[in-house]
Amino acid sequence: MPQRFFIGFALLMAVFCTSCVTPPEVPPVVSAIDLIRAADVKRDQGDLAGAIALYGKAIELKPKAPYGYVLRGLAKASKGENDAAIADFTRAIELEPRNATTYSVRGNAKMAKGDLDGAIADHTKVIELEPRYGKAYCNRGIVESEKGEIDKADADYSKAIKLDPNDAGFYVLRGLLRRGRDDFKAAIADYDQVIRLEPAEAGHYGIRAYAKRRTGDLAGAIGDYTRAIELGSKDAATYYLRAQAKYAKAEFDQAIADFSKAIELDPKHAAYYRSRGKAKTAKGDYESAIVDYKKAMDLTKENEYNRFFLTLTLRRLHRDESPAGLATAIDGWKEGWPKSVGLYLTGKLSETDFLAQAELGKATVVHGQTCEAFYYIGMMHLLANETAQARTQFEKCLATEETEFFEYDLAWAELARMGEKH
């Protein structure tokens, strides 16, 4: 065979084999923006660790770009890594010191870790940079409220409202602040505006209803709770609170119906049974009240008051008090006001000493304890057929104006049963 054949064949095979060799992979060029986008996807999927890693790679490519630090800081803050988040935000501020948004998110991270002064300083910086930005005043107000600087918070919420009067959230926060300081009329005014701006939000009506109830506008409160229910509220608390307003209007059957609906929606909530028992007690249905008080006690055995109400109702019907277990339970209770109530109801503490115990503690606590004491003393006199003395004690209970206390409601019911007008 001619030599040229072998040479041609060798050349052909060389070409063929060369074409079969897989070339080495060349890594694709990935930009910082590509990494940021990929990190955003992981963040949105809930993979914060993966997002943080990719933001870090973007920062390696663009170490002078502030946005990488901001985004990584936000991801770290979402993981609760506030110190690390603050470090990233601080680096971003060093690179871009006039970016108000970065101060804002750093302020939020500082608040989350409990550095309230630092958070206020950052939100104040935002205001310096963007004095017409209402949200900045709102954010500072939130921190001031948390710090207990209520007047400053109110002023900041008011400034936010002035700058943007159509932001319902600003009115919500100021309304809650004012409700918290018992300025219920001002709170109602704020929630009027909230409802004007967001009339289809059921929760707003419930909050305004509470304030109306505290001002004595029971019909208005019931109307707002009803509107919340009409708008689709399935919250057991809405029915429970409407029931409380109906109870205060002496509409006991309607109150019981609402308490029952609350129980249907949340059958493990002891307070709903206890409150239905209160309404049944008010209308004289003691047998059914006993069932509810027992259920409340079964659900929360650590709540001493369930034992008190059950004990008094059993005693009223001259029944065996052992189901309440008060006499045997007291020994295991720590020293404090509930134990004093239990000792008084079981005859182990005199009326004089009981009242002296009610006077112990901070002023706000003492006021509530005296409300309770007057009711329990009134009940002891009532069960001893000492009606005049009982009436005096129930009237003293109402004079405390502790309208949110269970004992206040029961004292009111007892006076109504006696024919008193309240």
C-alpha positions in Angstrom: 0.0 0.0 0.0 1.4 3.4 -0.9 2.9 5.4 1.9 0.8 8.5 0.9 -2.3 6.5 1.9 -1.1 6.1 5.5 -0.1 9.8 5.7 -3.6 10.8 4.4 -5.3 8.5 6.8 -3.3 9.7 9.7 -4.2 13.3 8.9 -7.9 12.4 8.6 -8.0 10.6 11.9 -6.2 13.6 13.6 -8.9 15.9 12.3 -11.6 13.6 13.4 -10.3 13.0 16.9 -9.7 16.7 17.3 -13.3 17.4 16.5 -14.4 14.8 19.1 -12.5 16.4 22.0 -14.9 18.4 24.4 -13.4 21.9 24.9 -12.9 23.0 28.5 -15.8 24.9 30.1 -15.4 28.6 30.3 -17.1 30.0 33.4 -19.9 32.4 32.5 -19.3 36.0 33.4 -21.7 36.9 36.2 -22.2 40.6 37.1 -23.1 42.0 40.5 -26.6 42.8 39.2 -27.1 39.2 38.1 -26.1 38.1 41.6 -28.4 40.6 43.2 -31.3 39.3 41.1 -30.6 35.7 42.0 -30.3 36.7 45.7 -33.7 38.5 45.5 -35.3 35.3 44.2 -33.9 33.3 47.1 -35.0 36.0 49.5 -38.5 35.9 48.1 -38.5 32.1 48.4 -37.6 32.4 52.1 -34.0 31.2 51.6 -32.4 34.0 53.6 -29.1 32.3 54.1 -28.8 31.7 50.4 -29.7 35.3 49.6 -27.2 36.6 52.1 -24.4 34.5 50.5 -25.3 35.8 47.0 -25.5 39.4 48.2 -22.0 38.8 49.7 -20.7 37.7 46.3 -22.2 40.8 44.7 -20.4 43.0 47.3 -17.1 41.2 46.4 -17.6 42.3 42.8 -18.8 45.8 43.7 -17.4 46.7 47.2 -18.1 50.4 46.7 -21.7 50.0 45.8 -24.0 50.7 48.8 -27.0 48.8 47.5 -25.4 45.4 48.1 -24.8 46.2 51.7 -28.4 47.5 52.1 -30.0 44.4 50.6 -27.8 42.0 52.6 -28.6 44.0 55.7 -32.3 43.7 55.1 -31.9 39.9 54.7 -29.9 39.7 57.9 -32.5 41.8 59.8 -35.2 39.4 58.5 -33.2 36.6 60.1 -33.1 38.5 63.4 -29.3 39.2 63.0 -29.7 42.8 63.9 -26.1 43.6 64.8 -24.9 42.2 61.5 -27.6 44.1 59.7 -26.6 47.3 61.4 -23.0 46.8 60.4 -24.1 46.5 56.7 -26.3 49.5 56.9 -23.5 51.5 58.5 -21.2 50.6 55.7 -23.8 51.6 53.1 -24.1 55.0 54.9 -20.4 55.5 54.8 -20.5 55.0 51.0 -23.6 57.1 50.5 -24.2 59.3 53.6 -27.2 61.2 52.3 -29.4 58.3 51.5 -32.4 58.7 53.9 -33.7 55.1 53.3 -30.6 53.6 54.7 -30.8 55.5 57.9 -34.5 54.5 58.1 -33.8 50.8 57.9 -30.9 51.1 60.3 -33.2 52.8 62.7 -35.6 49.9 62.4 -32.9 47.4 63.1 -31.7 49.4 66.2 -35.3 49.4 67.5 -35.5 45.7 67.0 -32.4 45.1 69.1 -33.7 47.5 71.8 -31.4 50.5 71.0 -34.2 53.0 71.2 -32.0 56.1 71.5 -30.0 55.0 68.4 -33.2 54.3 66.5 -34.6 57.8 67.3 -31.3 59.3 66.2 -31.5 57.5 62.8 -35.1 58.5 62.2 -34.3 62.0 63.1 -31.5 62.0 60.5 -34.1 60.8 58.0 -36.2 63.8 58.9 -33.2 66.1 58.4 -32.7 64.7 54.9 -36.3 64.4 54.0 -38.3 66.9 56.1 -41.5 66.4 54.0 -41.5 62.6 54.4 -44.4 61.8 56.8 -43.3 58.2 57.3 -40.1 59.3 58.9 -42.1 61.1 61.6 -44.3 58.1 62.0 -41.3 55.8 62.4 -39.8 58.1 65.1 -43.1 58.2 66.8 -43.3 54.4 67.0 -39.9 54.4 68.8 -40.9 57.2 71.1 -44.1 55.4 72.0 -42.1 52.3 72.8 -39.8 54.4 75.0 -42.7 55.9 76.9 -42.3 59.4 75.4 -46.0 59.6 74.7 -46.3 63.4 74.1 -43.4 63.3 71.6 -44.9 60.3 69.8 -48.3 62.1 69.6 -46.6 65.1 68.1 -44.7 63.1 65.5 -47.9 61.2 64.5 -49.6 64.5 64.2 -46.8 65.9 62.0 -47.1 62.8 59.8 -50.8 63.3 59.4 -50.3 67.0 58.5 -47.9 66.0 55.8 -50.0 63.1 54.5 -53.6 63.4 55.7 -54.7 60.4 53.6 -52.5 57.8 55.1 -54.8 55.7 57.3 -51.9 54.1 59.1 -50.9 57.4 60.7 -54.4 57.8 62.3 -54.4 54.2 63.4 -51.2 54.7 65.4 -52.2 58.0 66.9 -55.6 56.6 67.8 -54.1 53.6 69.5 -51.7 55.9 71.4 -54.5 58.1 72.6 -56.7 55.1 73.5 -53.8 53.9 75.6 -53.7 57.1 77.6 -57.5 56.9 78.1 -58.2 59.8 75.7 -61.0 57.9 74.2 -62.8 60.8 72.5 -59.6 61.8 70.6 -59.1 58.1 69.7 -62.6 58.0 68.3 -61.9 61.1 66.2 -58.8 59.4 64.8 -60.7 56.2 64.0 -63.5 58.2 62.3 -60.7 59.3 59.8 -59.4 55.8 59.5 -62.8 54.5 58.6 -63.4 57.4 56.2 -60.2 56.3 54.4 -60.7 52.5 54.7 -64.4 51.9 55.2 -64.3 48.2 54.3 -61.7 47.2 56.9 -63.6 45.3 59.7 -60.8 45.7 62.3 -61.1 49.5 62.4 -64.7 49.3 63.6 -63.7 47.0 66.4 -61.1 49.4 67.7 -63.4 52.4 67.5 -66.1 50.3 69.2 -63.9 49.7 72.2 -63.2 53.4 72.6 -67.0 54.2 72.3 -67.7 51.6 75.0 -65.2 53.3 77.3 -67.0 56.7 76.8 -70.3 55.1 77.7 -71.6 55.1 74.1 -72.8 51.5 74.3 -75.2 51.7 71.4 -72.4 53.2 69.2 -70.0 50.4 70.3 -72.6 47.7 69.5 -73.2 49.3 66.1 -69.5 49.2 65.3 -69.0 45.6 66.4 -72.0 44.7 64.3 -70.6 46.5 61.3 -67.3 44.6 61.8 -69.2 41.3 61.8 -71.2 42.4 58.7 -67.9 43.1 56.9 -66.9 39.5 57.5 -65.1 39.4 60.9 -64.9 35.8 62.1 -62.9 36.8 65.2 -64.4 35.4 68.4 -63.2 38.5 70.2 -65.5 40.7 68.2 -68.6 38.7 69.4 -67.1 38.6 72.9 -66.7 42.4 73.1 -70.1 43.0 71.6 -71.5 40.8 74.3 -69.7 42.9 76.9 -71.4 46.0 75.6 -74.8 44.3 75.6 -74.2 43.1 79.1 -73.6 46.7 80.1 -76.9 47.6 78.6 -78.6 44.9 80.7 -79.4 43.0 77.5 -78.4 39.7 79.1 -80.0 37.3 76.7 -78.4 38.9 73.7 -75.1 39.1 75.6 -75.3 35.3 76.3 -76.0 34.7 72.6 -72.8 36.6 71.7 -70.7 34.9 74.4 -72.0 31.6 73.0 -71.0 32.5 69.5 -67.5 33.5 70.7 -67.3 30.1 72.4 -68.3 28.4 69.2 -65.5 30.1 67.4 -62.9 29.6 70.2 -64.1 26.8 72.5 -60.8 26.8 74.5 -60.9 30.4 75.7 -61.7 30.3 79.5 -62.7 34.0 79.6 -65.6 33.5 77.3 -67.1 30.8 79.6 -66.5 33.0 82.6 -68.1 36.0 81.0 -71.1 34.0 79.9 -71.4 32.7 83.5 -71.3 36.4 84.6 -74.3 37.2 82.3 -76.2 34.1 83.5 -75.5 35.2 87.1 -76.8 38.7 86.3 -80.1 37.3 85.0 -80.4 34.8 88.0 -79.6 31.6 86.1 -77.2 30.3 88.7 -77.4 26.7 87.6 -76.1 27.4 84.1 -73.6 29.9 85.5 -72.1 27.1 87.6 -71.6 25.0 84.5 -69.7 27.9 82.8 -67.6 28.7 85.8 -66.6 25.0 86.1 -65.7 24.9 82.4 -63.6 28.1 82.8 -61.8 26.5 85.8 -61.1 23.3 83.9 -59.5 25.3 81.0 -57.3 27.4 83.2 -56.7 25.9 86.7 -54.1 28.4 87.4 -56.7 31.2 87.3 -57.7 31.7 91.0 -60.7 33.9 90.1 -62.6 31.1 88.4 -62.6 29.4 91.8 -63.9 32.5 93.5 -66.9 32.9 91.2 -67.7 29.3 91.3 -67.4 29.2 95.1 -69.7 32.2 95.6 -72.3 30.8 93.2 -72.3 27.4 94.9 -72.6 29.1 98.3 -75.5 31.2 97.0 -77.4 28.0 96.2 -76.3 26.3 99.5 -74.4 23.7 97.6 -71.3 21.7 98.4 -68.3 24.0 97.6 -65.8 21.3 97.0 -66.1 21.4 93.2 -64.5 24.8 93.4 -61.6 23.4 95.5 -60.9 26.8 97.0 -60.2 25.8 100.6 -57.7 23.2 99.6 -56.0 25.1 96.8 -55.1 28.2 98.8 -52.3 26.6 100.7 -50.4 26.1 97.4 -50.7 29.7 96.3 -47.9 32.2 96.6 -48.4 35.3 98.7 -50.2 38.1 97.0 -53.6 39.6 96.3 -55.4 36.5 94.9 -54.4 34.6 98.0 -55.7 37.4 100.2 -59.1 37.1 98.3 -59.1 33.4 98.8 -58.3 33.6 102.5 -61.1 36.2 103.0 -63.7 34.1 101.2 -62.8 31.1 103.3 -63.0 33.0 106.6 -59.3 33.0 107.2 -58.8 36.8 106.8 -61.0 39.4 108.5 -62.7 42.2 106.5 -60.5 44.8 108.1 -57.3 42.9 107.2 -58.7 42.2 103.7 -59.2 45.9 103.0 -55.7 46.6 104.4 -54.2 44.0 101.9 -56.1 45.8 99.1 -54.2 48.9 99.9 -50.8 47.3 99.3 -49.0 48.0 96.0 -48.7 50.7 93.3 -51.5 53.2 93.1 -52.9 51.8 89.8 -52.9 48.2 91.3 -54.5 49.4 94.6 -57.4 51.0 92.7 -58.3 47.7 91.0 -57.8 45.7 94.2 -60.1 47.9 96.2 -62.7 47.5 93.4 -62.5 43.7 93.8 -62.4 43.9 97.6 -65.6 45.9 97.8 -67.4 43.4 95.6 -66.3 40.4 97.5 -67.1 42.0 100.9 -70.5 42.9 99.4 -71.1 39.3 98.4 -70.2 38.0 101.9 -72.7 40.4 103.4 -75.3 39.5 100.8 -74.9 35.8 101.5 -75.3 36.5 105.2 -78.6 38.3 104.4 -77.1 41.7 105.3 -78.6 43.5 102.4 -77.9 47.1 103.5 -74.2 46.4 104.2 -74.0 44.6 100.8 -75.5 47.5 99.0 -73.0 49.9 100.5 -70.1 47.7 99.4 -71.4 47.3 95.9 -71.8 51.0 95.6 -68.2 51.5 96.7 -67.2 49.1 94.1 -68.9 51.1 91.3 -67.5 54.3 92.7 -64.0 53.1 91.8 -65.1 53.3 88.1 -63.0 50.3 87.3 -65.4 49.4 84.5 -63.1 46.8 82.9 -63.1 44.7 86.0 -65.3 41.5 86.2 -66.2 42.4 89.8 -67.4 45.8 88.8 -69.9 44.1 86.3 -71.1 41.7 89.0 -71.5 44.5 91.6 -73.5 46.4 89.0 -75.7 43.4 88.4 -76.3 42.8 92.1 -77.4 46.5 92.6 -79.7 46.2 89.6 -81.2 43.1 91.2 -81.8 45.2 94.4 -83.6 47.8 92.3 -80.9 50.4 92.2 -80.5 52.6 89.2 -76.9 52.6 87.7 
